[in-house]
Amino acid sequence: MRCKLGASDSGVITYAMFEEKIDSPAVREYFETLGLDVWDAWSFFKLLDLDGGGSVEIEEFFKGCLRLRGQARAVDIGKIMHDQTWMIKSQGRFHTYMETELHFLKQEIAALRLGSSLTEQSPRTLLGGRSPQHKKMRSKHNLSELQE
């Protein structure tokens, strides 16, 4: 099977090799034996190429095929849905946090442009400290909330 997939002597399969051999009868028969319906070569190869390097070692290719065979179970789909929901919520909280930080940075830059001289600012502000307003707003969107 290794030769039928076009694996090089180094034991690696690239996407180009895979795409070239995907429609051969021997490779199709192998996938059918495993219960794999590979209709999109690119998507299937990306599932096997876990590090995104564009190639898969032959052993990892076969292990990946075994991992992907058969029908998805309800628990598999449930886990994916749960993980996706968590990622969407986390991304939303991070987005809100970053918007708040950007808002305050814009305010501080605007204040500097409007003539707030460096001598009028406290040493704490000059050293990167934040205004009391910033701290109050920032506490509303605490970064630790993002890690829930």
Buried (B, 14 or more C-beta within 10 A) or exposed (E): EEEEBBBEEEEBBBBEBBEBBBEEEEBBEBBEEBEBEBEEBEEBBEEBBEEEEEBBBBEBBBEBBEEBEEEEEEEEEEEEEEEEEEEEEBEEBBEBBEEBBEEBEEBBEEBEEEEEEEEEBEEEBEEEEBBEEBEEBBEEBEEEEBEE
